[in-house]
Amino acid sequence: MTLQAIKYERGRLDILDQLLLPDTSRYVPIKDTEDGWQAIKKMQVRGAPAIAIVGCLSLGVELTNKTFHKLSDLEEFVVERLNYLVTARPTAVNMADAAARFIDFMETLVVEASLDPEEAKNRIIQEFESLLEEDITTNKQIGKNGAEDILKKCGNRPVRILTHCNTGSLATAGYGTALGVVRCLHEQGKLKEVFCTETRPYNQGSRLTAYELVYEKMNATLICDSMAAILMRQKDISAVVVGADRVVANGDTANKIGTYQLAVVAKYHSVPFYVACPLTSFDRSKESGAEIEIEERPFEELTFIKGVKIAAEGINCWNPAFDVTPADLITGGIITELGEALFKHMILEYILIGPGLDLALVKEPLQTCKRRL
């Protein structure tokens, strides 16, 4: 059974506080959108899909306990709160994508003037709740698609995978994206070994990914971020599989800091480099990775670990939370719930290839493909 990082029932939301892992497993209540914003900002919850889910469900909980006398008041509140949640961590696009989706939905409810505010409120809460099931279904399909492609390229032999940061049940509603690929390989008995990076400075790999891998009894090994090159030279790595917080029109991807250097090293060693993410991580409004806003984190994350100073007093710090991997370094492909997204250079159209997809539709734009999910 996979870890459950998000517990929800109508009117109640609890999240596993990831700041306390791996030493303590404690769930904290999220009572409203202010709690949700703070949990996202402080990284008590992190991972692009989980950020969107917790953000929207925090609004659902807040709505449950509020009364609206006019439909226009409900709309104004929902729109303002969704836009506020987007500001917590701007690099990950999933929250912004969810906000746009539910603002559109709210507008359709307002058009249905026959709805009273309470009925409209329940309808929007139901839409928020649908994110949980959608995300798990999506993640399992990403895992299946990624595992199939890796095994096909490796002659169906057991594989060794390197992953970075945390992309599993702690970063999603369940199962995971990049770690979902690893999980699927493990379920099929095709995972020889998985290596996870420490992922400094926030240690999502050593604290969170390692926690998940041990929990699920996979053959897993932790390495420092600086060991990736020698690992690829000496340990017969079959593929690198990472997640993404945003994918832009030309196929550049933003992900946890350190991803870019892994892609460079993987290309040098001829190791396929995969990005695994849902379609909600795609942002066609930006043509290249140069347009992605990169969040910078407090310098204390570099200079302290659990309150203990590890750096010289007075040293300057630069702490970007993400970097951008150019599309031409993603040699394995971008794995989505529809399959592998192959990008044409510097244009907004792309081709989606995957099981069950009508090839007559492959040139349709992203929003059309998303509506067909």
N, C-alpha and C positions, 0 to 999 in steps of 0.2 A: 504494500500500500504506500503511495507517495505521500509526501508531507502535505499538510493542509495549512497554507499560510494565511488564507482568508476564510473566515467563518461568517456566514451571513444568514439571517432570517429576517422577514419583514419587520422593520423598525429597529434592528440590532445588527451592528457590524463590529467584529473583533478581528484584529490583525496580529500575526506573530511578529513581535518586536525584533527586527533583524539586527538592531544595534547590540542586543544582548547575546546573540548567537556567537559561537557554539556552546558557551558555558551555561546559559539559562534559556529555557523555552517558556516565554511568557506572552500571553495574548493581552493586548490593550484595547479598550473600547474606543470606537470612533463614533461620536455622538452627533457630529454635524460637519459642515464643509470646512470650518476653521480647524477642527481636529484633523480632517483629511488633508488639508493644505500643509499643516505642520508636520504630519507623519511623512508626507512625500518630501518636503523640503529637508527634513532632518534625516531622511533615508531610513526611517523605521520600516518603510515599505519602499522597494525600488525594483527596477526592471520595467521597461516601457509598457508591456501589457498590464502588469499589476498596478502601475500608477493610474492608468485609465480606469481600471475596474474599481479600485478603492476610491478614487476621486468621485466617480459617478455614484457609487453606492453610498458614499458619505452624504451626498446630496439627497439620495433616496431616503436615508434615515432621517435627515433633517426635515424633508417634506412630510414624512409620516406624522411628525409631531407638530405640524403647522396647519393652520386653517386659513383659507383664502375665500374672500367673498366675491371677488371678481376674477374672471379668466385673465384679464390683462395684468392683474397684480401677480398672478401665478407665473405668467410668461416673463414678466420683468424680473422676478426673483430667480427663476431658473436660468435665464440668459446671463444675468449678472454673476451668479454663483459659478456657472460653468466657465465663464471667461476668467474668473478669479482663479479657479483651480489650474488652468493652463499655465499661470505664471509661476507655479511652484518650482517646476523644473522644465525650462523651455526647450532643451535640446531634443528630448524624446517627443516624437510627433503624435503618439497614440492618444494622449489626453486631448490634444487639439483636434484630432480627427473625431474622437468621441464627442467633444463639445459641439463641433459643427454638425454632426449627425443628429444629436438630440435637440439642438436649437432648431434645426429644420423640422424635426418631428413635432416640437412644441408649436411651431408656426402652423403646422397642419391641423393641430388640435384647436387652435384659435379660430381657424377658418371654419371648423365645425361648430358654429355658434350655438348649436343645440346642446352641447355638452355643458354641464354645470362644473364649477371649479373642482369639486371633490372627485368627480368622475375623471376629469382631465388629469388631476394629480395622480390618481391610481394608474392611469394609462402610462404616464411618463415613468412612474416608479417601476412598472412591469418591464418597460423597455430597458431601464438600467439593469434590472435583475437578469435580463437575457444575456448580458455580457459574460456572466460566469460560464454558462453552458457553452456559449459560442466559442469562448477562448479555449476550453478544454478540447472540444471537437477539432478546432483549427490546429492546435498543437499536436494532436495525435496524427493528423494528416501530414503536417510538416515533418514529424519524426519518421513516418512511413516513407515519404518521398525522398528524404535525405538518406535514410538507411539503404533504400533500394539503389540509389544512384552510386553511393560509395561502394557497395558490394559489387555492383555491376562493373565498376572500374577496377576493382581489386580481384576480379575473378571469383567472387563469392567466398573468399577466404576470410578467416577471422582477422580483425583489424585492430590497429592501435590508433587512438584518436587523441589529439591535443585540443583542449578548449580553454577559453579565457573568460574571466569574470564569472557571473552567475546568471544562468539562463534557464533554470529549472522550475520546479514547483514554487520556489520562493520568489521567483520573478514574474510569475504568471498566475492564472487561476488554478493551474495544475498541469503536470506532465512536462511542460517546458518547450522551448524552441530549439536552440542548439543542443541543449541537454536532452531535449526530447528525441533528437536523432540518436544520441548516445544511448538513451534509455531503450529505444526501439532495437538498436543493435544488440544490447544486452539481453533483451527479451527473446531475441532470435538465436541466442547462443553464439553470436558472431563478434562479440567484443572481447578481444584478447586483453586489452588494457586501455584505460583512459588516464591521461595526464591532465592535471588542472594547474594553471598558474596561480601564484599567490595573489596577483592583481593588486599591487600597491597603487596608491597609498591607502585605499580603504579596505583592502584584503577581502574582497568579496569571494575570491577563489579559495583562500585558505579557511575563511570563516564559514562561508555559505555553501559553495559548490562541494568542498570536501565533506562538509556535514551531510549533504544530500547523498553523495556517493557512498559514504560509510553507512548511512541509514539504509540504503538499498543494497548493500553488500556487493558492490561492484569491485572488480580488481582495479583499484585506483591509486595513483601516485601523484603527490604534490611536488611542484617545482617552483623555484624562484623565477620571477619574470626574466631575469638575466640569463637563465639557463636554456632558453628556447632554441637557440642556434645549435648548441652542442647536442641537445636532445634530438633534433632533426638529423644531425649528422650520424649519431651513434645508435639510435633506438628504433629505426625503421618505422617512422610515423607514416600511417596510411593517408591521413587527412587532418587538416585543421578545421574545426567547426566552431564558429562564433555566432553571436546574435547581432542585432542592429536596433538602434533607437530611431534611426531615420534612414530611408533610402530615397535619393533624389533622382531626377529624370534621366541623368546619364549613367546611373548605376553606382555612383559614389555612395558610400555608406558611412554614417556616424555610429560609432560604438565606443565602449569603455576605453579610456586611455590605455595605450599599449597594443591595441588591435592592429594599427597601421604597421608597427615594426614587426609584428608576427607575420603579416602578409608579405612584407619585403623579404624576410628570412625564408618563408615558405617557398616563394618564387625562386629564390637562389638555389634551394635544395630540391626543387621540382616536386614539392609536396602540394597536392590540391588544397586550395583554400576556399572554404564554403562560408557563406553567410546564411543563417536560417532565421526567418522572421515572417510574421503575418502580413497580409496586404495592408493592414492598418498602419504599418510602419512606412508605407510609400508616400512620398510627398512630391507630386508632379509640379508644384508651384515653384520649385527651385530647380534650376537647370544643372547645377553642379555643386559639389561639396563645399566649394568656396563660399557659398551663400548660407551655409548652416551656422546658426548661432551656437557657439560652444560655451557651455556653462563653466565658470571658474569657481572652484571651491575654496573654503578657508585654508590659510596656510597651516593652521594647527593640525590638519590631517596629515601633513608631511612631517611636522616637527614633534608630534606627540603620538604615542600609542597607549590607549587606555589611561591617559593622564600622565604618562611618564615621558619626559622630554628625551628625544633621541638625536637632536640636532644642535649644533652650536648656536648659542645665543647671538642674535643680531644678523643671522644669515638671511638674505632675500630668498623668497620662494615664489615659484610659478606653479599653479596647480590646476590645469585644465582637466575637467572630468572626462572629456571625450576627445577622440581624434577622428579624422576622416581617412578612410581607406579608398584610394582611387579604384574605379571599376576594373581597370586592366590588371589589378593584382588579385581580383577575385576569380581565380583560375578554375575553381571547381564549379562555381555558380551561386546564384541566390535562390535558395529553396523556400518556396511559399506553400500554402495549403493547396494551391493549384498545380504546383510543380516547380519547375525551374524558370526563373525570369531571365531572359536573355535580352540585353539592352542594345539598341542601336546607338551609336555614338552621338551624344549631344543633341538628341531630338526627344520629343515628349512621348512618341509612340513606343511601345515595346511589345514583345511577343511573349505570351505565356504558354508553356508546354507542360501538360500534366495529365494524369489519368482522368478520363471521362470528360475532358474539355473538347468541345466541338472545334476542330481546327479551322472551320469557316469563321470563327469569332476571334482568331488570334490577333487581329489588328485593331480590335476594339480598344478604346481608351480604358484607363484604370477604373474610373467610376462605373462604367458599364459592367466590367468584370466583377466588381465588388457587389453590384446589385444582384448578380446571378448566383452569389454564394448562398 
